[in-house]
């Protein structure tokens, strides 16, 4: 990484820390707004280690379209799941080729206004074979951390009977 790129990332991280801060939640650690965040606001890039292999502990990892895995660094590694999210992840597109996604760069943006102290939440949309019991508490909670399009694959599973993690936490675990 060039010196200029490193300085740019540092400035982005410092800007991000003026907007959000980690804090305790009912499932571990979450990320909270320091000030009012408007809908559609790009909060920043999710920085971290991009790996070719899946780590032993995938708790915080996010799979990228390239097949690589991003292990985010704080504070955005602590963004929790909700079936009623107020943020979303997106990939930046190449300005010279709008069809080409910059696959190893993941960004977070708000999809609703978030008041100061509000927790930033995304829908993890995990595949059914990786789903775990959801504890988000949203009125529209699916009972599972799963892609809504794959919820039908879990119709015979009762989330209350699952022996999986009793209190999943940060990004990659549950919320």
Buried (B, 14 or more C-beta within 10 A) or exposed (E): EEEEEEEEBEEBBEEBBEBBBBEEBEBBBBBBBEEEBEEEBEBBBBBBEBEEEEEEEBBBBBEBEEEBBBBBEBBBBBBBBBBEBBBBBEEBEEEEEEEEBBBEBBBBBBBBBBEEEBBBBBBBBBEBEEBBBBBBEBEEBBBBBBBEEBBEBBEEBEBEEBEEBEEBBBBBBBB
